[in-house]
Structure formats: C-alpha cells, structure tokens
C-alpha cells in the first residue's frame, strides 16, 4: 500500500458502491489481460485470466444482490479515493506482458487480493458506524479466503522454468 490515506467510508451504501467498483474493475482488467494473452498466443495464462474474470464477475453479482434495497450513491471515477492509483483489486496497467507465465499471473492476482484485504481492513478499522464496520469485516474475511485460495493455486503449479533473456523487452499492450 502506498502512503496515501485510506478513504473514510462510514455508511453501508458508500461501502457497497466502493466494493462494486473494486470488483467490476478487477473483472474488466482480467478480461483485458486474457484478451492480451490470447493475442500473444499464451493460452495457459489467458485461461487463468479468464477464470479470474469469471470469479470477479461472480463477486459483482454477489454485491449486486447485497445492494438490493440500498440507495447507492452515483459516483464518478474521480470520486473514488483509493490508497493507490487504481482500485485495490485491479492488476495495475503495465504489469501484463506477453511472456507472462502462470506463476507471474498468479503472483499478480495474489498482490491484488492482498491489496483488497488491506483496503477492507483499513475501512473496518476506521468505520464508526457499526453496520459499516460489520460489512467491511465480512469483506476482510472474504478477501482472506481469496488470498488463501490464490496461494493454494500457486503451490499447485509445477516449478517455475527459467526464462530465456528477451532482447525485445515485453511491454504492456494496454
């Protein structure tokens, strides 16, 4: 996490709108990365990013169900205050490259889940509204499960193969 302060979120509606944005951005970024990997004939990593997009999409659906009956504020992208430049669970632009391995992709996913965990922990720590604190704490537990899941996926991968040097350094296509 950067030195930026965590936003103060002290209503359930505000927390839900932030959580919806976090998950929707993550799903979209994974879809973009999957498409990028397909273009570069990297089907194993494309498949992994597609799976991550589906998982994040299910989180969007879950949050939509949680949000029923709430009057979520309409926020512009600039209204969100993230601890870093982008939503906590999004793979930062520029981190994807055509030589990515499954190890690389899961390492990025793990970083994203850890940032989301830290974000919700910060919200839970600062919230004074009991309902907001409770929901943020539930999101913290969800993110802990996600961190554990990605760590298990990493542990099941075959050993990392050495990468040959590339004279044409891989760069993000976004």
C-alpha positions in Angstrom: 0.0 0.0 0.0 1.2 3.5 -0.7 1.4 6.2 1.9 -2.0 7.6 0.8 -4.6 7.6 3.5 -7.4 5.1 3.3 -10.7 6.7 2.5 -13.1 7.1 5.4 -16.2 5.1 4.5 -18.8 5.2 7.1 -22.0 4.1 5.5 -23.1 0.7 4.2 -24.2 2.3 0.9 -20.8 4.0 0.4 -19.0 0.8 1.2 -21.2 -1.1 -1.3 -20.6 1.3 -4.1 -16.8 1.1 -3.5 -16.9 -2.7 -3.3 -18.9 -2.8 -6.6 -16.4 -0.6 -8.3 -13.5 -2.7 -7.0 -14.9 -6.0 -8.2 -16.1 -4.6 -11.6 -12.7 -3.0 -12.3 -10.9 -6.2 -11.4 -13.2 -8.3 -13.7 -12.7 -5.9 -16.6 -8.9 -5.8 -16.1 -8.7 -9.6 -16.0 -10.8 -9.8 -19.2 -8.4 -7.3 -20.9 -5.4 -9.3 -19.8 -7.0 -12.6 -21.0 -7.5 -11.0 -24.4 -4.0 -9.7 -24.5 -2.6 -13.2 -23.7 -4.7 -14.7 -26.5 -3.3 -12.2 -29.0 0.2 -13.2 -27.9 -0.5 -16.9 -28.2 -0.2 -17.5 -24.4 -3.3 -19.8 -23.9 -2.4 -21.0 -20.4 -2.2 -17.5 -19.0 -5.2 -16.4 -21.0 -7.2 -19.3 -19.5 -6.1 -18.3 -16.0 -7.0 -14.6 -16.5 -10.4 -15.7 -17.9 -11.0 -17.8 -14.8 -10.1 -14.8 -12.6 -12.5 -12.6 -14.6 -15.3 -15.1 -14.0 -14.6 -15.2 -10.3 -14.6 -11.4 -10.0 -17.8 -11.3 -12.1 -19.4 -13.6 -9.5 -18.3 -11.2 -6.8 -20.0 -8.4 -8.8 -23.2 -10.4 -8.9 -23.0 -11.1 -5.2 -22.5 -7.4 -4.4 -25.5 -6.6 -6.7 -27.6 -8.9 -4.6 -26.3 -7.3 -1.3 -27.0 -3.9 -2.7 -30.7 -4.5 -3.4 -32.8 -2.1 -1.4 -29.9 0.3 -0.9 -29.7 3.7 -2.4 -26.1 3.6 -3.6 -24.7 7.0 -4.4 -23.8 7.7 -8.0 -20.0 8.3 -8.1 -17.8 9.4 -10.9 -14.5 7.6 -11.3 -12.7 10.6 -9.8 -14.9 10.4 -6.7 -13.3 7.2 -5.6 -10.4 7.6 -3.2 -8.1 4.6 -3.5 -4.9 4.1 -1.4 -3.0 3.8 -4.7 -3.7 5.0 -8.3 -6.2 2.3 -9.1 -8.9 0.2 -7.4 -7.2 -2.2 -4.9 -8.1 -5.4 -6.7 -7.2 -4.4 -10.2 -4.0 -5.5 -11.8 -2.1 -2.3 -12.4 -1.8 -1.2 -16.0 1.6 -2.1 -17.3 2.0 -5.2 -15.3 0.9 -7.5 -18.1 3.4 -8.7 -20.7 3.4 -11.3 -23.4 6.0 -13.6 -21.7 3.9 -14.0 -18.5 3.7 -17.4 -17.0 1.1 -18.8 -14.8 3.4 -18.1 -11.9 3.5 -14.4 -13.0 -0.2 -14.2 -13.4 -1.0 -15.7 -10.0 1.6 -13.5 -8.3 -0.3 -10.5 -9.7 -3.6 -12.0 -8.6 -2.2 -12.5 -5.1 -1.0 -8.9 -4.9 -4.4 -7.8 -5.9 -6.2 -9.9 -3.3 -3.7 -8.7 -0.7 -4.4 -5.0 -1.6 -8.1 -5.6 -1.4 -7.6 -7.3 2.0 -5.6 -4.3 3.2 -8.2 -1.9 1.8 -11.2 -3.5 3.6 -9.1 -3.9 6.8 -8.4 -0.2 6.7 -12.1 0.6 6.2 -13.1 -1.8 9.1 -10.5 -0.2 11.3 -11.7 3.4 10.7 -15.5 2.9 10.4 -17.5 4.2 13.4 -20.9 3.1 12.0 -21.5 -0.5 13.4 -23.2 -1.8 10.3 -20.4 -0.5 8.0 -17.7 -1.9 10.3 -19.5 -5.3 10.3 -19.8 -5.4 6.5 -16.2 -4.3 6.0 -15.1 -7.0 8.4 -17.1 -9.6 6.3 -15.3 -8.3 3.2 -12.0 -8.7 5.1 -12.8 -12.4 5.7 -13.8 -12.9 2.1 -10.5 -11.4 0.9 -8.6 -13.6 3.4 -10.2 -16.6 1.8 -9.3 -15.3 -1.7 -5.6 -14.8 -0.6 -5.6 -18.3 0.7 -7.1 -19.7 -2.5 -4.6 -18.0 -4.8 -1.7 -19.1 -2.5 -3.0 -22.7 -2.9 -3.2 -22.3 -6.7 0.4 -21.1 -6.7 1.5 -24.1 -4.5 0.0 -26.5 -7.1 1.9 -25.1 -10.0 4.8 -27.0 -11.4 8.2 -25.5 -10.6 9.0 -22.3 -12.5 11.1 -22.8 -15.6 13.9 -20.4 -16.2 13.0 -17.7 -18.7 15.4 -17.0 -21.6 16.5 -13.4 -22.0 14.4 -11.4 -24.4 16.2 -8.8 -26.4 12.8 -7.2 -27.2 11.7 -6.4 -23.7 8.0 -7.3 -23.1 5.7 -4.3 -22.5 2.1 -3.9 -21.7 -0.2 -3.7 -24.7 -2.9 -1.7 -22.9 
